[in-house]
Amino acid sequence: MPARPSPFDLFNPFPDRLRYIAVEGVIGAGKTTLARAIARAAGARLVLEEFEENAFLPRFYEEPDRWAFPTQLAFLASRFRQQKALASRDLFQQAAVSDYTFDKDRLFAHVTLTGDELQLYESLFSIMEANAPVPDLLVYLRSSVDRLMRNIGLRARSYEAGMDPAYLKELAESYDRHFTHYRKGAILIVNSTDLDFVARPDHLDALLRAVVTAGPGSTIFSPPVETQGRLV
């Protein structure tokens, strides 16, 4: 019986239908970790969100009402610049994997902004949206709030120490509403509450296979039955 190919074999050569893969999920879902793993397996260029360059973010977590608008505008500008660069890439250049999509910005804005600020934001977003590329495959990491809070605690970023579970719950609900009705392209919805693609090679192997074999439309992936319940 022939040996089962590794995920690295599945990505070699990189499928032409997957020239741009984006990973999405709420804060603490594991987006960057998974994006790194996919890019490494595929030999693709990695595009990471530049959240640490947003000088307003620590202030937002301390005083959300006061700093929500400048924080959101700073993210909008940064994400648009990166997405515009992705959209203008040469078709013969290296494939790309990103740990966010431009849609993310609007999801956060509708949780953090209201009134005239939200209206102004929407005007700016609608102008920029047309220039943002649509991923060939979007991987959405769907997780429980308890698991997200646990992951946030493990990475120990000082400005996230006081993260309000209610804020995280509202974000998670917003993400679910958006991505469970996503129609822009192919999407792989990953039930990641009981998934550990960091410490469990079998989980990562199964997930990478699901990524490379995902078809058009919506596909749902859950951990193998025999490994469910093994948490980080």
C-alpha positions in Angstrom: 0.0 0.0 0.0 1.6 3.3 -1.0 2.5 5.8 1.7 0.1 8.5 2.4 1.4 11.8 0.9 2.3 14.6 3.4 0.6 18.0 3.3 3.8 19.3 1.8 3.4 16.9 -1.1 -0.2 18.1 -1.6 1.0 21.7 -1.9 3.8 20.8 -4.4 3.2 22.2 -6.9 0.9 24.9 -5.4 -2.6 24.5 -6.9 -3.3 27.2 -9.4 -6.8 27.6 -8.1 -5.3 28.6 -4.7 -3.0 31.5 -5.5 -4.3 33.5 -2.6 -5.5 32.0 0.7 -6.7 34.1 3.6 -7.2 32.9 7.2 -9.9 34.6 9.4 -11.2 34.3 12.9 -11.8 36.3 16.0 -9.0 37.5 18.3 -7.2 34.5 19.6 -8.5 32.0 17.1 -5.0 31.1 15.8 -5.1 32.9 12.5 -1.4 33.8 12.3 -0.2 30.4 13.5 -2.3 28.6 10.8 -1.3 31.1 8.1 2.3 30.5 8.9 1.8 26.7 8.7 0.0 26.9 5.3 2.6 29.3 3.9 5.4 27.0 5.0 3.8 23.9 3.6 3.0 25.7 0.3 6.2 27.7 -0.1 4.0 30.8 -0.4 4.6 34.4 0.6 3.2 35.2 4.1 1.3 38.5 4.5 0.6 39.3 8.2 -1.6 42.0 9.6 0.5 44.9 11.0 -1.5 45.3 14.2 1.5 46.1 16.4 2.1 49.2 14.3 -1.3 50.7 15.4 -0.3 53.1 18.2 -3.9 53.5 19.2 -4.6 49.9 20.0 -3.3 49.8 23.7 -5.3 53.0 24.3 -8.4 51.4 22.8 -8.3 48.5 25.2 -8.0 51.0 28.1 -10.7 53.4 26.9 -12.7 51.9 24.1 -15.3 54.7 23.7 -12.6 57.4 23.5 -10.2 55.6 21.1 -12.4 53.4 18.9 -12.5 55.8 16.0 -8.8 56.6 15.6 -7.9 53.0 16.2 -10.3 51.8 13.5 -9.1 54.4 11.0 -5.5 53.5 11.6 -6.3 49.8 10.9 -8.4 50.7 7.8 -5.4 52.6 6.3 -2.9 49.9 7.1 -5.1 47.1 5.9 -6.0 48.9 2.7 -2.3 49.6 1.9 -1.5 45.9 2.3 -4.5 44.6 0.4 -3.9 47.0 -2.5 -0.3 45.7 -2.7 -1.8 42.1 -2.8 -4.3 43.1 -5.5 -1.6 44.5 -7.8 0.8 41.5 -7.5 2.0 39.9 -10.8 0.1 36.7 -11.7 3.5 34.9 -12.0 4.8 35.9 -8.6 4.8 33.6 -5.6 1.4 32.6 -4.2 0.3 34.4 -1.0 -1.2 33.4 2.4 -2.6 36.1 4.7 -3.9 36.1 8.3 -6.8 38.4 7.6 -9.1 39.8 5.0 -10.3 43.3 4.3 -13.8 42.4 5.4 -12.5 42.1 8.9 -12.2 45.8 9.2 -15.9 46.4 8.8 -16.8 43.7 11.2 -14.8 45.4 14.0 -16.1 48.8 13.0 -19.7 47.7 13.4 -18.9 46.5 16.9 -16.9 49.5 18.1 -18.4 52.5 16.2 -21.8 54.2 16.2 -23.5 57.2 14.8 -21.6 59.7 12.7 -18.3 58.0 13.2 -19.7 54.7 11.8 -21.3 56.6 8.9 -18.0 58.3 8.0 -16.2 55.0 8.3 -18.7 53.3 5.9 -18.1 56.0 3.3 -14.3 55.4 3.5 -14.6 51.6 3.5 -16.9 51.5 0.5 -14.4 53.5 -1.6 -11.5 51.2 -0.6 -13.4 47.9 -0.8 -13.3 47.7 -4.6 -9.5 47.6 -4.6 -9.2 44.7 -2.1 -8.6 41.2 -3.5 -10.9 38.3 -2.9 -9.1 35.2 -1.6 -9.3 32.1 -3.8 -10.0 30.3 -0.5 -11.0 31.8 2.9 -10.3 29.6 5.9 -12.5 30.7 8.8 -11.5 29.5 12.3 -14.7 29.3 14.3 -14.2 28.9 18.1 -16.0 29.2 21.4 -15.4 32.3 23.5 -13.9 30.2 26.3 -11.3 28.8 24.0 -10.5 32.2 22.5 -10.0 33.7 26.0 -7.7 30.8 26.9 -5.6 31.3 23.8 -5.4 35.1 24.5 -4.2 34.4 28.0 -1.5 32.0 26.7 0.0 34.6 24.4 0.2 37.1 27.3 0.0 40.4 25.4 -0.1 43.1 28.1 -2.8 45.3 26.3 -5.1 42.2 26.0 -4.9 41.3 29.7 -8.2 43.0 30.5 -10.1 41.7 27.4 -13.8 41.8 28.1 -15.4 38.4 27.3 -18.6 40.3 26.4 -16.7 42.2 23.7 -15.2 39.0 22.4 -18.6 37.3 22.3 -20.1 40.2 20.3 -17.2 40.0 17.8 -17.6 36.2 17.6 -21.3 36.6 16.8 -20.5 39.2 14.2 -18.0 37.0 12.5 -20.4 34.1 12.5 -23.2 36.1 10.9 -20.8 37.3 8.2 -18.7 34.2 7.4 -21.5 31.6 7.6 -23.2 33.6 4.8 -20.0 34.4 2.9 -20.6 34.3 -0.9 -17.6 36.1 -2.4 -15.7 32.8 -3.1 -14.8 29.4 -1.6 -14.7 29.2 2.2 -13.6 26.5 4.6 -15.3 26.8 7.9 -13.2 25.2 10.6 -14.8 24.1 13.9 -11.6 24.8 15.9 -12.8 24.8 19.5 -11.5 21.2 19.9 -8.7 21.6 17.4 -5.0 21.9 18.3 -2.9 22.4 15.2 0.0 23.6 17.3 0.6 20.6 19.6 -1.1 17.9 17.6 0.6 17.1 14.2 -2.3 14.9 13.3 -4.7 17.9 13.6 -2.5 20.1 11.5 -2.1 17.3 8.9 -5.9 16.9 8.6 -6.5 20.6 8.4 -3.9 21.2 5.7 -5.4 18.4 3.7 -8.8 20.1 4.1 -7.3 23.4 2.9 -5.7 21.9 -0.3 -8.8 19.8 -1.2 -11.5 22.3 -0.4 -13.9 22.7 -3.3 -15.9 25.7 -4.4 -18.7 27.1 -2.2 -18.7 26.3 1.5 -16.9 23.4 3.2 -17.0 22.5 6.9 -14.1 20.9 8.7 -14.1 19.4 12.2 -11.3 17.5 14.1 -11.1 13.8 13.5 -13.6 12.1 15.8 -11.0 10.1 17.7 -9.1 13.2 18.6 -11.9 15.5 19.7 -11.7 16.8 23.3 -7.9 17.2 23.3 -7.5 20.9 24.0 -4.5 23.3 24.2 
